[in-house]
Amino acid sequence: MIIGIGTDLVEIARLRKILEGSTGERFLERILTPSERELAHRRRGRLAEFASGRFAAKEAIVKAIGCGIGKQIGFQDVEVLPDELGKPICRVSEDALQRAGLRGSHNIHISITHTESMAAAYAIAEQL
């Protein structure tokens, strides 16, 4: 059963400006998990695109779950990493899911896309 859907859109230039500023690394530490940061830094030439895509993905995921980033679920509670074929796989901490009121087995489907100026993500949360 589908619990919810979520979508988000991020201007890459806006995020690039943050990353190039004095608080750029601290911003990455706030929005990306350690594994996501490791992957991001391997894509140094496309860091802004990667971070924008992950930011949009996390926002879309929490919207699909039915809350926003903040009290129930934070950026560090959500991790989006590629599988062996490159497909983004979402993991949300069990504690965060419980805080959001979700019980039982679930699956979250996520799609991330980029243009030269925008990153977008679409998520579907499913109760199994």
KAMOKA-V390191 format. One record per residue. N is the residue number from 1. SS is DSSP state (H for helix, E for strand, C for the rest). OMEGA is omega in degrees with one decimal (999 if undefined). NEAR is the number of other ideal C-beta (glycine too) atoms within 8 Angstrom. Layout:
# KAMOKA-V390191
<<N SS OMEGA NEAR> <N SS OMEGA NEAR>>
This chain:
# KAMOKA-V390191
<<1 C 178.5 4> <2 E 177.8 8> <3 E -178.5 11> <4 E 175.4 10> <5 E 178.1 10> <6 E 177.2 14> <7 E 176.8 10> <8 E -176.9 12> <9 E -177.4 8> <10 E 174.0 14> <11 E -176.6 9> <12 H -179.6 14> <13 H 179.2 8> <14 H 178.9 8> <15 H 178.1 13> <16 H 179.4 9> <17 H 177.4 8> <18 H -176.9 10> <19 H 179.7 12> <20 H 179.6 6> <21 C -176.4 7> <22 C -179.0 3> <23 C -175.4 7> <24 H -178.6 10> <25 H 177.8 6> <26 H 176.9 7> <27 H 177.9 10> <28 H 179.0 12> <29 H -180.0 8> <30 H -173.3 7> <31 H -176.8 10> <32 C 173.8 12> <33 C 177.8 7> <34 H 179.2 6> <35 H 177.3 8> <36 H 178.8 12> <37 H 178.1 11> <38 H 178.0 8> <39 H -179.7 11> <40 H -176.9 13> <41 H 173.6 8> <42 H 179.1 6> <43 C -171.8 10> <44 H -179.2 6> <45 H -178.1 4> <46 H -176.9 7> <47 H -178.2 11> <48 H 178.1 11> <49 H 179.9 11> <50 H -178.4 11> <51 H 178.1 14> <52 H 178.7 15> <53 H 179.4 14> <54 H 177.3 14> <55 H 179.2 13> <56 H -179.6 15> <57 H -178.2 17> <58 H 176.6 13> <59 H 179.3 14> <60 H -179.2 15> <61 H -178.2 18> <62 H 174.2 15> <63 H 178.5 14> <64 H 178.4 14> <65 H 176.1 16> <66 C 175.8 9> <67 C 175.6 9> <68 C 173.8 6> <69 E 179.8 8> <70 C -171.0 7> <71 C -177.0 4> <72 C -175.7 9> <73 E 177.4 13> <74 C -179.8 8> <75 H -178.3 9> <76 H 177.7 5> <77 H -176.0 9> <78 E 178.1 16> <79 E 178.8 9> <80 E -180.0 14> <81 E 180.0 10> <82 E 171.2 9> <83 C -176.0 7> <84 C 177.8 4> <85 C -179.7 5> <86 C 179.2 5> <87 C 178.4 6> <88 E 178.4 10> <89 E -176.2 9> <90 E 171.7 13> <91 E 176.2 8> <92 E -177.9 13> <93 C 179.2 8> <94 H 178.3 6> <95 H -179.5 7> <96 H 178.6 13> <97 H 177.7 11> <98 H 177.5 9> <99 H 179.3 9> <100 C 177.0 12> <101 C 178.8 7> <102 C 178.5 11> <103 C 176.1 4> <104 C -178.1 6> <105 C -179.3 5> <106 E 173.5 11> <107 E 177.4 7> <108 E 178.5 13> <109 E -177.1 8> <110 E 174.0 14> <111 E -179.6 8> <112 E 177.3 13> <113 E -179.1 8> <114 E 162.4 11> <115 C 178.3 5> <116 C -173.6 5> <117 C -174.0 6> <118 E 169.8 11> <119 E -179.1 14> <120 E 176.8 12> <121 E 179.4 16> <122 E -178.0 10> <123 E 173.0 17> <124 E 176.1 10> <125 E -174.1 17> <126 E 172.6 11> <127 E -178.6 10> <128 C 999 6>>
